[in-house]
Every structure is written in structure tokens, then in C-alpha cells.
Amino acid sequence: MSEVGPTAPARPAADDDDDNEEVMWYGVNTASMQDEESDQSKASRAHNLVIKKGHLDGRPVRILLDSGATDNLIRPHLVSWNVLKTKHVKMVGFDGLSRPATEVIDCVASVDFESDLPGVGFTTVFTTWDLGLKNFDVILGKPWFHDFNPIIDWRSHAIVSIERRHDLPTNERQPAPWAKEAYVIKVSEVLPLH
């Protein structure tokens, strides 16, 4: 029987000495990344990440749709003027290794998809994160899937429709109770153990 992947260790108890620091957990995504316009068979598309071209506050961006990400993330240089708060987070990997604390910003930004749903945009809350050399600038995670309930054609990767929740404005979305202590972020690279 082959091993599927690492499992997350139990989350450590909250550190009372460090009230301004959150812990971010991350996982590993080994799926290949392909351009949505690249020539590929429909069979191989089934294993590719869904990356769409779009705009964030009018600037062109590449958007990863990731229903496993617990936050909506953007590269720090894309932060608009609509900053909600600044916070410090410490990332701990599934391997138990702790990364140094870093400052991130929560902000509100407007997004639209270039080829899907022309003229249909939405506003949502993002957290800045250094995405390194990834093939995308924005990650729409579980909060976006929950708030906008997109219908996606998984064979063509086309977004057919989105439906904004009417009972809860997106920019006032409250984090899940556990989110005050930890976040989960998927990354697409594996760092060697030292």
C-alpha cells in the first residue's frame, strides 16, 4: 500500500506569551501547473490546477482556484488602499518545522475573471502572502468558494456562474472560530528536511 502523504501533527497549545502571533499550517500539493490556454488533452487537464487569468483592482493577475486553501491570498505588492489590519503569523509545516514569524496584511480587493463571466466582478477579503515563484498571483480559497458558491465546469475549467451570499457581506465575513489560532495553506513545493 502506498503512502498518500504527510499528516498534520496535533496543533500546539496557544502560546500566551505571544498574543499577536498566529500559526499558519501548510500542506503539499503535487499536482502539475499548466496554463489554461496551453495545448493539452482533456484527459491530462483532469490533473492540472485551475489557474485563470483575471484582474485584481484593475491589474492583470493569474488566479488559482483552490478549495483546499483556508484563506484567499494575494502577493504583497498587489495590496490596494483598502487595508483592514496587519498581523504577525508564524508558519509551521506538516514536518513540524517552524518558519520565522512574518507580517501579513488583510485587505479587501475587487476581482474579475478575464475570459469567464465577462463584466461580472466581486469583492472579497485577502491576506498577503509571499507566493515565491508560483505561476499565480492570487489564491481564491475556501472563503471565496463558500461566499460565492461558484459553478465550475471541471472538464474545461470554465467558471459558469458565481452567486454572492446575500445574508453576509463579503468584507464583513467572520473567520471560523479555529481560524483565530491557525490557518492552513497549501503550497506546491516540498522543502528538504535539514
HELIX and SHEET records of a PDB file:
HELIX    1   1 LYS A   42  ARG A   45  1                                   4    
HELIX    2   2 PRO A   76  LEU A   78  5                                   3    
HELIX    3   3 LYS A  142  PHE A  148  1                                   7    
HELIX    4   4 THR A  170  GLU A  172  5                                   3    
HELIX    5   5 PRO A  177  LYS A  180  5                                   4    
SHEET    1   A 9 ALA A 182  VAL A 187  0                                        
SHEET    2   A 9 GLU A  21  VAL A  28  1                                        
SHEET    3   A 9 VAL A  83  GLY A  93  1                                        
SHEET    4   A 9 THR A 102  PHE A 113 -1                                        
SHEET    5   A 9 VAL A  50  LEU A  56 -1                                        
SHEET    6   A 9 ARG A  59  LEU A  65 -1                                        
SHEET    7   A 9 VAL A 138  LEU A 140  1                                        
SHEET    8   A 9 LEU A  73  ILE A  74 -1                                        
SHEET    9   A 9 GLY A 121  THR A 128  1                                        
SHEET    1   B 2 ILE A 151  ASP A 153  0                                        
SHEET    2   B 2 ALA A 158  SER A 161 -1                                        
END                                                                             
